[in-house]
Amino acid sequence: MIFTLILGVLYFYLGLFAPLFSFIFPFFMINQKKKLKNNYLKFNIYTYILILLSSFIANDDKIIVLIFLINYAIIQSVYFFIKKLNNFEKIFFSGILSSFNFLIFYLIQKDFFNKNLKLLQEVYINYLKFNEQEVINYFKFFKSNSLYIIFVYIFLNVLILYFLINKEYFSNLKFKYYYLIIFIVGIVYLKYIGYNYILSNLLQITQFTYMVYGIYKAYDILKSKLKNRFLSSSIVMIIFLISPFIYFLFGAFESFDLKIFNKKKV
């Protein structure tokens, strides 16, 4: 088990310093369930303790390490313990909970994050010679949409994770219509009451999720009708380039599970 623990720590830091590979650590951890069985909980505890200890030894930013550790614990917990949700909903909730984890840490350690964002902004302006006004506008955009941006990052990572764990999870994905309530409440509030950071970001999160669901359903329907993956993918891509919003509408429509496009001829 010692070698497996060391691998777990290495995979964590690989994900931490190479964000595109963040799915590697939870993929490794989840896969140990079959191998370790009754020792799985101990393995998780020992791995997380080792990561925390190594972050102190290496003098890493403890806040960043804690954020990622909690995020990975959320992803594992949703995967194993929330049985009533289908896999697409699990991916959605993993993204939502992880995003709010970032938000909570930001509110607790606002000075730490603002200081680092300011330093990063100065790097872009003074060392990389980016246009100052463009950099300022970009960071303003990031701060006002940070919950949504973090969600997209987590969502895509967990999507890849679930695909790697078992491709069969993607044969019958479902996303229910009642999540549209978040979108409707967000639209009404922002239009008639005023700007709200959380509702504005939740609105974008819901729209993005239904858009992804719409892309999946469109590809699934086209593949079954055309019997050609390349042609189906090409049509889906062309429509996306024309207007991604079409997929949000289609995803929202398909969430009612009316099965109009899947009716069989008698």
C-alpha positions in Angstrom: 0.0 0.0 0.0 3.0 2.4 0.6 3.8 2.5 -3.1 0.1 3.2 -3.9 0.0 6.0 -1.3 3.1 7.6 -2.9 1.5 7.3 -6.4 -1.6 9.0 -5.0 0.4 12.0 -3.8 2.3 12.2 -7.1 -1.0 12.2 -9.1 -2.4 14.9 -6.8 0.5 17.2 -7.5 0.4 16.4 -11.2 -3.2 17.5 -11.3 -2.4 20.6 -9.2 0.4 21.9 -11.4 -1.2 20.7 -14.7 -4.9 21.7 -14.5 -5.8 19.9 -17.7 -4.9 16.6 -16.0 -6.8 17.2 -12.7 -9.1 14.2 -13.5 -6.0 11.9 -13.0 -6.1 12.0 -9.2 -9.8 11.3 -8.6 -9.6 8.6 -11.4 -6.7 6.9 -9.5 -8.4 7.2 -6.1 -11.8 5.9 -7.3 -10.2 2.9 -9.0 -8.5 1.9 -5.8 -12.0 1.0 -4.4 -12.0 -2.4 -6.3 -8.4 -3.2 -5.2 -8.4 -2.1 -1.6 -12.1 -2.8 -0.6 -12.3 -2.7 3.2 -9.0 -0.7 3.4 -10.3 2.0 0.9 -11.3 4.5 3.6 -8.0 4.2 5.4 -6.2 4.6 2.1 -8.1 7.9 1.4 -7.3 9.2 4.9 -3.6 8.3 4.7 -3.3 9.8 1.2 -4.9 13.1 2.2 -2.7 13.3 5.3 0.4 12.6 3.2 -0.6 15.3 0.7 -1.1 17.8 3.6 2.3 16.9 5.2 4.1 17.1 1.9 2.6 20.6 1.3 4.0 21.8 4.6 7.4 20.3 3.8 7.5 21.8 0.3 6.2 25.1 1.7 3.3 25.1 -0.9 0.3 27.4 -0.6 -1.8 25.5 2.0 -5.0 27.2 0.9 -4.7 25.9 -2.7 -3.9 22.4 -1.5 -6.9 22.4 0.8 -9.2 23.7 -1.9 -8.2 20.9 -4.3 -8.3 18.2 -1.6 -11.9 19.2 -0.6 -12.9 19.3 -4.3 -11.5 15.8 -4.8 -13.3 14.6 -1.6 -16.5 16.1 -3.0 -16.1 14.4 -6.4 -15.5 11.0 -4.7 -18.4 11.4 -2.3 -20.8 12.4 -5.0 -19.7 9.4 -7.1 -20.0 6.8 -4.4 -22.7 8.1 -2.0 -25.4 10.0 -4.0 -27.3 7.0 -5.5 -30.5 8.7 -6.6 -28.9 10.9 -9.2 -27.9 9.7 -12.7 -24.3 10.2 -13.9 -24.9 13.5 -15.7 -26.6 15.0 -12.6 -23.7 13.7 -10.5 -21.2 15.6 -12.8 -23.4 18.7 -12.5 -23.6 18.5 -8.7 -19.8 17.8 -8.4 -19.2 21.0 -10.4 -21.7 23.1 -8.3 -20.4 21.9 -4.9 -16.7 22.3 -6.0 -17.4 25.8 -7.3 -19.0 26.9 -4.0 -16.0 25.3 -2.2 -13.8 27.8 -4.1 -16.2 30.6 -3.3 -16.2 29.8 0.5 -12.4 29.8 0.5 -12.3 33.1 -1.4 -14.7 34.7 1.1 -12.6 33.4 4.0 -9.2 34.3 2.5 -10.2 37.2 0.3 -6.9 39.1 0.9 -4.8 36.1 -0.1 -6.7 35.7 -3.4 -6.8 39.4 -4.2 -3.1 39.7 -3.5 -2.3 36.8 -5.9 -4.6 38.1 -8.6 -3.0 41.5 -8.4 0.5 39.9 -8.7 -0.7 37.9 -11.7 -2.1 41.0 -13.2 1.2 42.8 -12.8 3.0 39.9 -14.5 0.8 40.1 -17.5 1.2 43.9 -17.8 4.9 44.4 -16.8 6.6 41.2 -17.9 4.5 39.7 -20.7 3.7 43.2 -22.0 0.0 42.7 -22.5 -2.2 45.7 -23.0 -3.0 47.1 -19.6 -6.6 48.0 -20.2 -7.3 44.6 -21.8 -5.7 42.8 -18.8 -7.8 44.9 -16.3 -11.0 44.1 -18.3 -10.1 40.4 -18.4 -9.6 40.3 -14.6 -12.8 42.2 -14.0 -14.6 39.6 -16.2 -13.0 36.7 -14.4 -14.0 38.1 -10.9 -17.6 38.7 -11.9 -17.9 35.3 -13.6 -15.4 33.3 -11.5 -18.1 30.8 -10.1 -19.2 30.0 -13.7 -15.6 29.7 -15.0 -14.6 27.4 -12.1 -17.7 25.3 -12.7 -16.9 24.8 -16.4 -13.4 23.7 -15.5 -14.6 21.2 -12.8 -17.5 20.0 -15.0 -15.3 19.1 -17.9 -12.7 17.4 -15.7 -15.4 15.3 -14.0 -17.0 14.6 -17.4 -13.7 13.1 -18.6 -13.3 11.3 -15.3 -16.7 9.5 -15.6 -15.9 8.7 -19.2 -12.6 7.1 -18.3 -14.1 5.1 -15.4 -16.8 3.5 -17.6 -17.8 4.5 -21.1 -21.2 2.8 -20.6 -22.1 5.7 -18.3 -22.5 7.8 -21.5 -25.0 5.5 -23.2 -28.1 6.9 -21.5 -27.4 10.3 -19.9 -30.3 12.2 -18.4 -30.7 15.8 -17.2 -34.1 16.7 -15.8 -36.3 19.7 -16.7 -36.6 21.0 -13.1 -33.1 22.5 -13.1 -34.5 25.1 -15.4 -36.0 26.7 -12.3 -32.5 28.0 -11.5 -32.3 29.6 -15.0 -35.9 31.1 -14.8 -35.3 32.5 -11.3 -31.9 34.0 -12.4 -33.5 35.7 -15.5 -36.4 37.2 -13.5 -34.2 38.4 -10.6 -31.6 40.0 -12.8 -34.2 41.7 -15.0 -36.5 43.1 -12.3 -34.5 43.3 -9.1 -30.8 43.8 -10.1 -27.4 42.2 -10.4 -26.6 39.4 -8.1 -23.2 37.6 -8.4 -24.4 34.1 -7.3 -27.6 34.1 -9.4 -25.8 35.6 -12.4 -23.2 32.8 -12.3 -25.8 30.1 -11.6 -27.8 31.2 -14.6 -24.7 30.8 -16.8 -23.9 27.4 -15.1 -27.4 26.1 -15.9 -27.3 27.4 -19.4 -23.9 25.8 -20.0 -25.1 22.4 -18.6 -28.2 22.3 -20.7 -26.1 23.3 -23.7 -23.7 20.3 -23.1 -26.7 18.0 -22.6 -28.2 19.3 -25.9 -25.0 18.6 -27.7 -25.0 15.0 -26.3 -28.6 14.4 -27.2 -28.2 15.9 -30.7 -25.2 13.7 -31.4 -27.0 10.6 -29.9 -30.0 11.1 -32.1 -28.0 11.9 -35.3 -25.8 8.8 -34.7 -28.8 6.5 -34.4 -30.5 8.0 -37.5 -27.4 8.4 -39.8 -25.4 5.4 -38.6 -22.3 7.5 -39.1 -20.3 9.0 -36.2 -18.1 11.3 -38.3 -21.1 12.8 -40.2 -23.0 13.1 -36.9 -20.1 14.9 -35.2 -19.6 17.2 -38.2 -23.3 18.3 -38.2 -23.2 18.8 -34.4 -20.0 21.0 -34.8 -21.5 23.1 -37.6 -24.6 23.8 -35.6 -22.5 24.7 -32.6 -20.4 27.2 -34.7 -23.6 28.8 -36.0 -25.1 29.2 -32.5 -24.3 27.3 -29.3 -27.6 28.7 -27.8 -29.5 26.3 -30.1 -28.1 23.5 -28.0 -29.3 25.1 -24.8 -32.8 25.3 -26.2 -32.6 21.7 -27.5 -31.1 20.4 -24.2 -33.9 22.2 -22.2 -36.5 20.6 -24.6 -35.0 17.1 -24.3 -34.9 17.4 -20.5 -38.7 16.9 -20.6 -38.0 13.4 -22.1 -40.9 13.6 -24.6 -39.0 11.2 -26.9 -40.3 12.9 -30.0 -37.1 12.2 -32.0 -36.9 8.6 -30.7 -40.3 7.4 -31.7 -40.2 4.2 -33.7 -42.3 3.7 -36.8 -45.0 1.0 -36.3 
